[in-house]
Amino acid sequence: MTDKLINERSELTLLRLESALQRLLDGKPERTNANGKLNIHRVNEEAGLSSGAIYYYKDFVAKVRAIISEQCEPTKSSNYNPKITVQNLRQQREEEKRLKEKYRAQRDEIKSFCDKVVAQNANLEFALFEAAERITQLEQELQNLKVVGIHQGRQS
């Protein structure tokens, strides 16, 4: 009974490894970064297995190594052109420079705007302070004046 359970678990693990390998080959991994080389450790991680668990499946490891070696060998029919790669990298670098300049300009505009807001806030606070002082001064003047009611002044 335990041998049957172990066999079933082993088959399930092998299925997980196969599906992980297929996802990596399709470029749609679920557990690992989509950008990266195909290697045994990565297949193991994609399958969600513990470290080194893949090595219990020697036939599968051999299959993965064969696929890796096929991918690493440049074929004569490949259309690899280093100039295209260099051109792409140059275009990408130019785009990054353009974006960097754009972001710096935006940063400078935002800093300038913030400086204006802070200055305006300081002016408003000072105006509020002056108004509060003026109100206090007028209240004191009002207390110092004798105010006679309207009805009292007509009695004469």
Secondary structure by P-SEA (a helix, b strand, c coil): caaaaaaaaaaaaaaaaaaaaaaaaacccccccccccccaaaaaaaaccccccccccaaaaaaaaaaaaaaacccccccccaaaaaaaaaaaaaaaaaaaaaaaaaaaaaaaaaaaaaaaaaaaaaaaaaaaaaaaaaaaaaaacccccccccccc
